[in-house]
């Protein structure tokens, strides 16, 4: 072979080696050639974690195997060029989950809380009842307090004796003559005892001993329960319009009362608080007679105005988010702490819940995972996700009910219709 030919072949092999080696090196560092952009781009990935096994995953129409199992909780789909992808997750008997994700170079786009909801949730009839509204329930829903909206009478439903409903209003009045319930809740650690508000303050009613004990005398603007502690606002002063309101806590174990001085020092005195809720970390949300929603931060000792006109609000189970419904029927979520999950949000950010159904929202309640929300319209209930990436997956649960209560411990929804109490399980 002539020397010139050998030299040409040598240079060709060297060029091929350099090109091949460079290609291998680029590939190992996550670079791929895109036929769309005709450029080398660094790849990204999508990680998907669902609440059911063996779901079918497709990305831009291409199927991928669900890799979740005993050793792996989710599915990592790698080698994806930076661009927008349409993700679909399906399983027989479940609503289809859809999401549009934008993959970025060297980053993993995550779907960590995919809830596949059955098209026909398992349902069961629990018991007939005289009540039309849920007032309170024990953690396991073995006992519930209901109220007949027409008569105002409170009833106690006991799962152990489902055929009989106790007239709680009558039982309390028999224990103390003239005792009329304005508001009632279970004592969390003893479901045979109840906290009752009447015209004179708060009382402890024991349904077994048939006794009534005074806990707090005075006029109350609002109160609720946080574990074994009552958190409320009392009105102090004389006359038809009390001039001072004071937030307080009342420990049910030690029967001790304490004023929330830091909150009281910063509360406006021009309107009266009408609803109050708190978290284990000490954050407090409250609305007033002007329907404004505010949040008290115990760390900075400041009050932030969240919305000027709300009808209801609730903290997430993890205490890191606050959901609320405005008078216009729109819903939103305020992030109290930094959130680094499926989406990334900073403390103080607020996002609207842009539902596909153009109906005014009545109430919002949190699912136990602190990521999904139960949305109520008139006679309809759906579940949606906390995600501002499109589309927002919202799936129907029940309809034709007068009231409902979600029990986080077993992930059941209890609802009342004209036949009695029913239940569905959100997950199979």
N, C-alpha and C positions, 0 to 999 in steps of 0.2 A: 504494500500500500504506500503510495507516495507520501512524502513527508508533509506536504501541504494538506493533504486529505486528513492525515492523522491529527494535524494541528487543529483543523476545523472541527473534527469530531471531539477533540479534547475540550475546546472552548464551549462546544454545544453541551457536553456532559456537565461541565462546570456551571454553565448558565442554568441547566435543568436542575442541578443539585441546589444551587442558590435559590432558585425560584421555589422548588419543592420544600427546601428547608425553611424558607421564609413563610411559605404557606402553612406548614406544620406548626411553626412558631406562632403565627397569627391565630391559627385555629385553637392552639392550646391556651392562648390568652383571651379567648372568647370573641375573636373577630370572625365575621362571616361576610361573604359578598352578597349584596342585595341586588337582585335582578330588576327591582322596581326603581331604586335610586342609582344603580350602577356604581355603587361605592361600597367599600368595606365599612361595616358598622359593628360595634360591639353589641353582643346579644344580651337579652334579659330573660326573665322567667315569670311564670304565674304559679302561685301556690294556692291550692283549693282544699278547704276542709269543710266537710258537710256533716249533718247530723244523722245521716243514714249511710249504710255501706252499699257498695256495688251500684253506685249511681253512674249513669252514662254521661260522659263529659265530651263536648264538642267545642272546638275553638276555630272560628272561621270555617265551620263545616267539617273540619277534620276530627275524627274520633280519637279519644285518648282513654286509656284504661284507668279506672279508679284504683289507685295504689294503696289506699288506706287499709289498715288491718291492725293486727295485734302489735306489730313492731313499728308501725308508722301511722300517724294520726291523719295525714293528709296526702295530697298528690302534688308533686312538683313537676311542672311542665317547663322544661328548659329549652335552650337553643332557639329562642324566639327573637326575631329581628325587631328593633324599635319601631313600633307602629301601633295602630288601634286594632283591637281584636274583639270579636263578638263571642261571648262565652254563653253556652247553654248547658244546663245540668238537668237531666231528666231521670225519672224512675217511674215504672208503672204504678198507677194509683195516686201519683203525686202531681201537684201543679209544677209546671216548668219554671225553673229559675233562669233568669237572663241578666246579663251584665255586660256593659261595654267598658273595656279596660284599655288604657294606653301604657304599653310597655316601654320603659326607658332603658338606655344602655347601663349595664352592670347593676340593674336593680330588679328586685322581685316584687311584682304587684300581687297583693294578697286578697283572698276571699276566705277569711278565717271563721266566719259565722253564718255560713249558708244554711238556712233552715228550709228544708223541703217539707211542705205542708200537704197532708193528705187531701185529696179532692173530696172525700167523704169521711170526715173524722168519726172515730168510734163514739157513739153516743149511748146514753142509758137514762132511763127514767129513775129518779131517786125516790121521790115521795110527793104526795099531795101537800099543799100548804095553803094557809090563809093569808100569808104575806105576799106583797107585790114588790117590795124593795129589799135589797140586801143592805144591812146596816153594819154588821161585823161578823167575823168568823174566826174560829181557832185556826192555828197553823195547819192542822191536818184536815180541817173542815168537818170534823166529827160533830161539832156544834156550830150553829149559826143563829144570829139574831136577824129577824126579818120584821118589816113593818107593813101594815095595810095602809096604803096611801090614802084610801078613802076615809077610814075611821081613825087613823093615827095610832092604832093599837100595835104594840110591839109583841112579837112572838118568839119563842125559843124553839128551834128545831134541833133535835138530838138524833143523830144517826143510829144510836143504839135503840131508840124507841121511835122509829120513823113514822109509825102509824098515829102517833099522838104529838100534838104541838102545844106547848105550854104558853098560856097567856101571860107574858112577862109583865105587862102593865098591871094586870090584876094581882099577880103574885107580889109585886113590889108595894102596891097600895094596901094589900092585906098585912104586909110586914110593918108598914108605917102608914097610919091613916092619913089620907090626903096627899100621899106622895105621887106626883105626876111627872112622868118621864119627859124631859125635853130632848135628851140625848143619852145614849147608853153604849158602852163598850165592854168587852170581856176584860177581866184581869188576866194578863197574858200567862201567868204561871199557875192560875187556878180557875178553870173554866166554869166552876160553880159560883163564882163571885163576879160581880158586875160593878163598873163605875157608872153612876147615874148622876146626870145633871138635872136639877129641878130649879124652881124659882129662887131657892135660897142658897144654892151652891152645889158642891160635889158631895156625893154620898157613896158608901161602899155597901152594896146589897149582897148578902150571902143567901143563896136560894136553898141551901141545905138546912142551915140553922134558922132561916127566916128572920134574919136580923138586919138592921140598918145602922151604919156607923157614919157619923159626920166626918168628912175629910177636909172640907174647905167651906167656910161661910163667905158669902158675898156674891157679887154680880160678875158673870163671866162673859167676855166677848167671844172667846173661842178656846178650844183645848183639843189635844190629841194624845196619842200614846207613842212613846219611844222605848221599846223593851219594857222594863218594869217601872218606867218613869212617865208621869203625866207632864206634858209641856203645854202651857196655856197662857192666856192673857186675862187678867182680872181688871175690872173697872173700879176705880177708887174715887170716892167723892159722894156728894149728895145731890139730890134733884134728879130731874128726868134725863139730864145730859151730863153724865160723869165727866169730870175735867181731866182725870189722870188715868192712864192705862199702864199696867206693869206686867211684863212677861215674867213667868216663874216656872220652876220645876217642882214636882211633888213626887218624892220617892215612895213607892207603894210598899216597899219592904220595911223601911224605917219610919214611914209616915212623916217624913221631914220635908219642909218647904224651903226653897231658896229662890231669891230674886235673880234674874239675869241682868245684872247691873250694867254690863257693857252694852248690851242691846238696848236696854231701857234709856241709857244716856243718849242714844243716837236715833231713837225712834221719833218720827214726826208726831206731834200732838194734835195736828189739825184734823186727822181722820182716825177712826177706830179700826184696829186690826180685826178682820173677820175670819181669817183662816191662817193657820200656822203649821209648818212642818219642819222637821229637823233631821239631821243625819247623826250617825255615831261620832263623826269627827267634829261636830259642833256647828256646821253650817246651818243656817236657818233661812227659810223662805216664808214670806208672809204677804198676804193681800189685805187691802183695807176697804173701807166703805166706798172709796172712789174707784175700786177694782184695779188699782195699780199693784203690780207684783214687784217685790224687792227681795234682794238676797243679802244676808248678813254674813260677812267673812270673819270668823273669830281670830284668824291669824293677823289680818291687817286692821281688824276692828272698824271696818267700813261697811256701809250699806250701798248696794248698787241697785238702781232702778232697772229692772229687766224688761218690763212691758207696762204700758199705761192703761191697759184695759183687758183683764183676763177673767175667765170664768172658772178655771180649775188649774191645778198644778200638782206635780208629784216628783219626788226624788227617785233616781234609779236605785236598785238594790245595793250597788256598790258605793252609792253616795257621791258619785263623781259627775253626775249629770242631772239636769233639772228640765223636765218636760212640762209644757203648759199649753193651754188652749185660750185663744183670744176671743173676744166677744164677736168678732167677725167670722168665727168658725175655722180660723186658721190655727195650725199647731206649729210649735217650734221647740228646739232643744238648746239649752245653754250648757256649755262645758265648764264645769267648775274647776277641774284639773286638766293638765295636758293629757291628751288621748292619743296613744300610739297603737292603734289596732288596724282594722281594715282601712280606715281613713286616718289622717293625721290632723289633729286639731289642737290649738293652744287654749290654755285656760282663759276664759272670758269670751271665746268665740261663740257665736250663736248661729244656728242654721235652721231654715224653715223645713218642715216636713211637707214636701210638695207631692201630694197624693194624686194618683191618676183620676180618682173619682172627684168630680167637682161638686162636693156636698159639704155643708158646714159640719165640722167635727164637734161632737158634744163632749166627749171625755177621752183622755189618754191615760193608759196605765202601762207600766213597764213589764216586760217578760222577765223571767228570773235570770236570764243571761245578761241583763243590762245593755243589750244591743238591739233587741226587738221591742216593738211597741204594739199594744192592743189599741185599736182605733174604733171608737163607737160613733156611729151615726144614728139617726132615729130608727130603732128596731133592727139595726145591722151592726155586726162586729167583724173586724178584719184584723190581720196581723201584718205589720210592715217592718222595715229594717231601718237602722240608723246609718244612712249612707247617702251622700250627695252625688255619687256616681250614678249615671243613668243606665237603665231605667230603675226606678224605685220599685222593688218587688213587694206587692201588696196582695194578699190572698184572703178571700172570704172565709169566715169560720161559722157563724150562725146568723139567723135572722128571725124576726117575729117574736122577740122577747120583750119583757117589760123592764128587766134589770139583770145584771150579771155580776159575778165576782170571780176573779182569777186567783187560784191557789197555787203559789209558786212551789210549794213543797212537793206536790205530785204532778205539776204542770197540767192541772185540770181547770176547765172553765165551767162554773156552775151558773145556770141561768133559769129564770122564772118565766113561764108563760101561763096561759089560762088553765092549764092542766096540772101545774105544780112545778117542782124543781127537777131539772135535767142536768146532765153533765156531758161534756165532751173532753177528750184528751187531745191536746194539740199535736203531740208526737206519738207515733206508733211504737 
